[in-house]
Amino acid sequence: MFASLTLAQAAGFLPKANGTELGLKYGETIARQFTKPPKIDGNLDDWQGAVWIAFDTEKELLRGHADWKGKDDISMTWSMAYDDENFYFATAVRDDIFSPGAKVSEAWQGDCIFLYIDWENKKKGAPDCKPNLSFINKEAKVTNFGKNPEVSKSKIAIEPNADLGKGGMIYEVAMPFKYITAVKVKKGLEVGITPGYEEGFNHDEEKGVFLDWGGINPDDSSKLGR
């Protein structure tokens, strides 16, 4: 699935972090349960009322400490949700320069997002579920970097938003459970998860910054958020 990237005026709901005010500890979130599936279009109006987590401090830097210039350089506010059929992820990315990779196999060379999900809550080894969300050759793509090749069939939108900076982007994706896990997902299930924002290495002014929950190694399931 794909979406075209074009210049766009800012529009729609833009999230603010609310986990703390909802009583959640750092490293905790709650997935919203949708009764009506959101439209995957890069507009987050359907996501009002969800739990939102911000990665916008030095605490979230795995690498790139010397290069990160603050939240207007690169930061993200994200949420997740589910229904009977799909796992949903959405984020508003504040960025001054959006510089995507040129190859699907090397999406990490440019701006992109990895999701690290330990569905079985094994808390050891690398998570099996590791989809990548990227904009390659004018197409929004979901690419498997884990053990779920069919995740690439998922519906995704990546759209620019002027209120998030010159390179600001909205990411929104729906991943069918049948593509990503055999676990029966229901209310109360605990899984390990973190998004990881990769700034990449293909732009002289934007190199090497990686944001995730707590600045941890996300390929270690024992360190993922819950």
C-alpha positions as a Markdown table, in Angstrom:
| # | Residue | x | y | z |
|---|---|---|---|---|
| 1 | Met | 0.0 | 0.0 | 0.0 |
| 2 | Phe | 1.2 | 3.5 | -0.6 |
| 3 | Ala | 0.4 | 7.2 | -0.2 |
| 4 | Ser | 1.8 | 10.1 | -2.2 |
| 5 | Leu | 3.8 | 12.8 | -0.4 |
| 6 | Thr | 2.9 | 16.3 | -1.4 |
| 7 | Leu | 3.1 | 19.8 | 0.1 |
| 8 | Ala | 0.1 | 20.2 | 2.4 |
| 9 | Gln | -1.3 | 22.7 | 4.7 |
| 10 | Ala | -1.5 | 21.8 | 8.4 |
| 11 | Ala | -4.9 | 20.3 | 9.3 |
| 12 | Gly | -6.6 | 18.0 | 11.8 |
| 13 | Phe | -5.9 | 17.0 | 15.4 |
| 14 | Leu | -2.3 | 17.2 | 16.6 |
| 15 | Pro | -1.7 | 15.2 | 19.8 |
| 16 | Lys | 0.0 | 16.2 | 23.1 |
| 17 | Ala | 1.5 | 13.8 | 25.6 |
| 18 | Asn | -1.0 | 12.8 | 28.3 |
| 19 | Gly | 0.3 | 9.6 | 29.8 |
| 20 | Thr | 1.5 | 11.2 | 33.0 |
| 21 | Glu | -1.7 | 13.0 | 33.7 |
| 22 | Leu | -3.5 | 9.7 | 33.2 |
| 23 | Gly | -1.4 | 8.2 | 35.9 |
| 24 | Leu | 1.0 | 6.1 | 33.8 |
| 25 | Lys | 4.6 | 5.6 | 34.7 |
| 26 | Tyr | 7.5 | 6.3 | 32.3 |
| 27 | Gly | 7.6 | 3.2 | 30.0 |
| 28 | Glu | 3.9 | 2.5 | 30.3 |
| 29 | Thr | 1.1 | 3.1 | 27.9 |
| 30 | Ile | -2.4 | 1.8 | 27.2 |
| 31 | Ala | -3.7 | 0.9 | 23.7 |
| 32 | Arg | -7.1 | 2.3 | 22.8 |
| 33 | Gln | -9.7 | -0.1 | 21.7 |
| 34 | Phe | -11.4 | 1.2 | 18.6 |
| 35 | Thr | -15.1 | 0.3 | 18.1 |
| 36 | Lys | -15.0 | 1.9 | 14.6 |
| 37 | Pro | -11.8 | 1.5 | 12.6 |
| 38 | Pro | -9.9 | 4.8 | 12.0 |
| 39 | Lys | -9.4 | 6.0 | 8.4 |
| 40 | Ile | -5.8 | 5.5 | 7.5 |
| 41 | Asp | -5.2 | 8.8 | 5.8 |
| 42 | Gly | -2.6 | 10.8 | 7.8 |
| 43 | Asn | -5.3 | 12.8 | 9.6 |
| 44 | Leu | -5.4 | 12.0 | 13.4 |
| 45 | Asp | -9.0 | 13.2 | 14.1 |
| 46 | Asp | -10.0 | 9.6 | 14.7 |
| 47 | Trp | -7.4 | 9.3 | 17.5 |
| 48 | Gln | -8.7 | 12.0 | 19.8 |
| 49 | Gly | -9.1 | 10.5 | 23.3 |
| 50 | Ala | -6.2 | 8.0 | 22.9 |
| 51 | Val | -3.1 | 7.8 | 25.2 |
| 52 | Trp | -0.2 | 9.7 | 23.7 |
| 53 | Ile | 3.5 | 9.3 | 24.6 |
| 54 | Ala | 6.2 | 11.9 | 23.7 |
| 55 | Phe | 9.8 | 11.2 | 22.8 |
| 56 | Asp | 11.2 | 14.7 | 23.1 |
| 57 | Thr | 14.0 | 14.7 | 25.6 |
| 58 | Glu | 17.6 | 13.6 | 25.9 |
| 59 | Lys | 16.3 | 10.6 | 27.9 |
| 60 | Glu | 14.9 | 9.1 | 24.7 |
| 61 | Leu | 18.2 | 9.3 | 22.8 |
| 62 | Leu | 19.9 | 5.9 | 22.0 |
| 63 | Arg | 22.4 | 7.8 | 19.9 |
| 64 | Gly | 23.1 | 11.1 | 18.4 |
| 65 | His | 23.4 | 13.1 | 21.6 |
| 66 | Ala | 26.0 | 15.5 | 20.1 |
| 67 | Asp | 23.8 | 16.1 | 17.0 |
| 68 | Trp | 20.3 | 16.4 | 18.5 |
| 69 | Lys | 19.2 | 20.1 | 18.7 |
| 70 | Gly | 16.1 | 19.6 | 20.7 |
| 71 | Lys | 12.5 | 18.7 | 20.0 |
| 72 | Asp | 12.1 | 20.9 | 17.0 |
| 73 | Asp | 15.1 | 19.0 | 15.4 |
| 74 | Ile | 13.4 | 15.7 | 15.8 |
| 75 | Ser | 10.8 | 14.4 | 18.2 |
| 76 | Met | 7.6 | 12.4 | 18.1 |
| 77 | Thr | 4.3 | 12.0 | 19.9 |
| 78 | Trp | 2.8 | 8.5 | 19.4 |
| 79 | Ser | -0.1 | 6.3 | 20.2 |
| 80 | Met | -1.3 | 2.7 | 19.6 |
| 81 | Ala | -4.7 | 1.1 | 19.4 |
| 82 | Tyr | -6.5 | -2.1 | 18.3 |
| 83 | Asp | -9.7 | -3.7 | 17.3 |
| 84 | Asp | -10.7 | -7.3 | 16.6 |
| 85 | Glu | -8.7 | -7.4 | 13.3 |
| 86 | Asn | -5.9 | -4.9 | 13.5 |
| 87 | Phe | -3.1 | -3.3 | 15.5 |
| 88 | Tyr | -2.9 | 0.5 | 14.8 |
| 89 | Phe | 0.0 | 2.9 | 15.3 |
| 90 | Ala | 0.0 | 6.6 | 14.8 |
| 91 | Thr | 2.5 | 9.4 | 15.4 |
| 92 | Ala | 3.1 | 13.1 | 14.8 |
| 93 | Val | 6.7 | 13.7 | 14.1 |
| 94 | Arg | 8.2 | 17.1 | 14.6 |
| 95 | Asp | 11.2 | 17.6 | 12.2 |
| 96 | Asp | 13.1 | 20.4 | 10.5 |
| 97 | Ile | 14.4 | 18.3 | 7.6 |
| 98 | Phe | 12.7 | 15.1 | 6.3 |
| 99 | Ser | 15.2 | 13.0 | 4.4 |
| 100 | Pro | 13.9 | 9.5 | 3.6 |
| 101 | Gly | 16.0 | 6.6 | 2.4 |
| 102 | Ala | 16.4 | 5.6 | -1.2 |
| 103 | Lys | 16.0 | 1.8 | -0.8 |
| 104 | Val | 13.5 | -0.3 | 1.0 |
| 105 | Ser | 16.3 | -2.7 | 2.2 |
| 106 | Glu | 18.2 | 0.3 | 3.6 |
| 107 | Ala | 15.3 | 2.3 | 4.9 |
| 108 | Trp | 17.4 | 3.1 | 8.0 |
| 109 | Gln | 19.7 | 5.3 | 5.9 |
| 110 | Gly | 17.0 | 8.0 | 6.1 |
| 111 | Asp | 14.1 | 9.1 | 8.2 |
| 112 | Cys | 11.9 | 6.2 | 9.2 |
| 113 | Ile | 10.2 | 4.5 | 12.1 |
| 114 | Phe | 10.8 | 1.0 | 13.4 |
| 115 | Leu | 8.3 | -0.7 | 15.7 |
| 116 | Tyr | 9.7 | -3.3 | 18.2 |
| 117 | Ile | 6.9 | -5.5 | 19.6 |
| 118 | Asp | 7.3 | -8.5 | 21.9 |
| 119 | Trp | 3.8 | -10.0 | 21.5 |
| 120 | Glu | 4.6 | -13.1 | 23.5 |
| 121 | Asn | 6.1 | -11.0 | 26.3 |
| 122 | Lys | 9.1 | -13.2 | 26.4 |
| 123 | Lys | 11.3 | -10.4 | 27.7 |
| 124 | Lys | 14.4 | -12.0 | 26.2 |
| 125 | Gly | 16.2 | -11.9 | 22.8 |
| 126 | Ala | 15.2 | -9.7 | 19.9 |
| 127 | Pro | 11.5 | -9.1 | 19.3 |
| 128 | Asp | 10.1 | -11.2 | 16.5 |
| 129 | Cys | 7.9 | -8.3 | 15.3 |
| 130 | Lys | 9.9 | -5.5 | 13.8 |
| 131 | Pro | 8.1 | -3.6 | 11.0 |
| 132 | Asn | 9.6 | -0.5 | 9.5 |
| 133 | Leu | 7.5 | 2.5 | 8.3 |
| 134 | Ser | 9.2 | 4.6 | 5.7 |
| 135 | Phe | 8.7 | 6.8 | 2.6 |
| 136 | Ile | 10.7 | 5.3 | -0.3 |
| 137 | Asn | 10.5 | 6.5 | -3.9 |
| 138 | Lys | 7.4 | 8.6 | -3.3 |
| 139 | Glu | 5.5 | 5.7 | -1.6 |
| 140 | Ala | 4.7 | 5.1 | 2.0 |
| 141 | Lys | 5.8 | 1.5 | 2.9 |
| 142 | Val | 5.6 | -1.1 | 5.6 |
| 143 | Thr | 8.7 | -3.3 | 5.5 |
| 144 | Asn | 9.4 | -6.5 | 7.5 |
| 145 | Phe | 12.7 | -6.4 | 9.4 |
| 146 | Gly | 11.6 | -9.2 | 11.8 |
| 147 | Lys | 9.8 | -12.5 | 11.2 |
| 148 | Asn | 6.5 | -11.2 | 9.7 |
| 149 | Pro | 6.9 | -10.9 | 5.9 |
| 150 | Glu | 3.2 | -10.3 | 5.2 |
| 151 | Val | 3.2 | -7.1 | 7.3 |
| 152 | Ser | 4.3 | -5.4 | 4.1 |
| 153 | Lys | 0.6 | -5.7 | 2.9 |
| 154 | Ser | -0.5 | -3.4 | 5.7 |
| 155 | Lys | -2.3 | -0.1 | 4.9 |
| 156 | Ile | -0.2 | 3.0 | 5.7 |
| 157 | Ala | -0.3 | 6.7 | 5.2 |
| 158 | Ile | 2.6 | 9.2 | 5.7 |
| 159 | Glu | 1.6 | 12.8 | 5.2 |
| 160 | Pro | 3.3 | 16.2 | 5.7 |
| 161 | Asn | 2.0 | 18.6 | 8.3 |
| 162 | Ala | 3.2 | 22.2 | 8.4 |
| 163 | Asp | 2.5 | 22.7 | 12.1 |
| 164 | Leu | 5.1 | 20.1 | 12.9 |
| 165 | Gly | 8.0 | 21.9 | 11.1 |
| 166 | Lys | 9.3 | 22.0 | 7.6 |
| 167 | Gly | 9.9 | 18.2 | 7.7 |
| 168 | Gly | 7.0 | 17.4 | 10.0 |
| 169 | Met | 5.1 | 14.2 | 9.2 |
| 170 | Ile | 2.1 | 12.2 | 10.3 |
| 171 | Tyr | 2.4 | 8.4 | 10.2 |
| 172 | Glu | -0.6 | 6.2 | 10.5 |
| 173 | Val | -0.7 | 2.4 | 9.9 |
| 174 | Ala | -3.1 | -0.5 | 10.3 |
| 175 | Met | -1.4 | -3.9 | 10.6 |
| 176 | Pro | -3.7 | -7.0 | 10.6 |
| 177 | Phe | -3.0 | -9.3 | 13.5 |
| 178 | Lys | -2.9 | -12.3 | 11.1 |
| 179 | Tyr | 0.3 | -10.7 | 9.6 |
| 180 | Ile | 2.1 | -10.0 | 12.9 |
| 181 | Thr | 1.3 | -12.4 | 15.7 |
| 182 | Ala | -0.4 | -15.6 | 16.6 |
| 183 | Val | -1.2 | -14.2 | 20.1 |
| 184 | Lys | -4.9 | -13.6 | 20.8 |
| 185 | Val | -5.0 | -9.9 | 21.5 |
| 186 | Lys | -7.6 | -8.8 | 24.0 |
| 187 | Lys | -8.2 | -6.3 | 26.7 |
| 188 | Gly | -5.6 | -6.7 | 29.5 |
| 189 | Leu | -2.9 | -8.3 | 27.4 |
| 190 | Glu | 0.6 | -7.0 | 28.3 |
| 191 | Val | 3.2 | -6.8 | 25.6 |
| 192 | Gly | 6.7 | -5.2 | 25.2 |
| 193 | Ile | 6.9 | -2.3 | 22.8 |
| 194 | Thr | 8.7 | 0.7 | 21.7 |
| 195 | Pro | 8.7 | 2.8 | 18.5 |
| 196 | Gly | 12.2 | 3.8 | 17.3 |
| 197 | Tyr | 12.7 | 6.9 | 15.2 |
| 198 | Glu | 15.7 | 6.6 | 12.9 |
| 199 | Glu | 17.0 | 9.9 | 11.5 |
| 200 | Gly | 19.4 | 8.1 | 9.2 |
| 201 | Phe | 22.7 | 9.0 | 7.7 |
| 202 | Asn | 21.9 | 10.4 | 4.3 |
| 203 | His | 21.8 | 14.1 | 5.0 |
| 204 | Asp | 24.8 | 16.2 | 6.2 |
| 205 | Glu | 22.7 | 18.1 | 8.7 |
| 206 | Glu | 20.7 | 15.1 | 9.9 |
| 207 | Lys | 22.8 | 12.2 | 11.0 |
| 208 | Gly | 22.7 | 9.4 | 13.5 |
| 209 | Val | 19.9 | 10.4 | 15.9 |
| 210 | Phe | 17.8 | 7.5 | 17.2 |
| 211 | Leu | 14.9 | 8.0 | 19.6 |
| 212 | Asp | 13.2 | 5.3 | 21.6 |
| 213 | Trp | 11.7 | 4.7 | 25.0 |
| 214 | Gly | 14.4 | 5.4 | 27.5 |
| 215 | Gly | 17.2 | 5.4 | 25.0 |
| 216 | Ile | 17.5 | 1.6 | 25.3 |
| 217 | Asn | 18.7 | -1.1 | 22.9 |
| 218 | Pro | 15.3 | -2.0 | 21.4 |
| 219 | Asp | 16.5 | -5.3 | 20.0 |
| 220 | Asp | 16.6 | -6.5 | 23.6 |
| 221 | Ser | 13.0 | -7.4 | 24.5 |
| 222 | Ser | 13.7 | -7.3 | 28.2 |
| 223 | Lys | 14.1 | -3.5 | 28.0 |
| 224 | Leu | 11.0 | -2.6 | 26.0 |
| 225 | Gly | 8.2 | -0.5 | 27.5 |
| 226 | Arg | 4.9 | -2.0 | 28.4 |
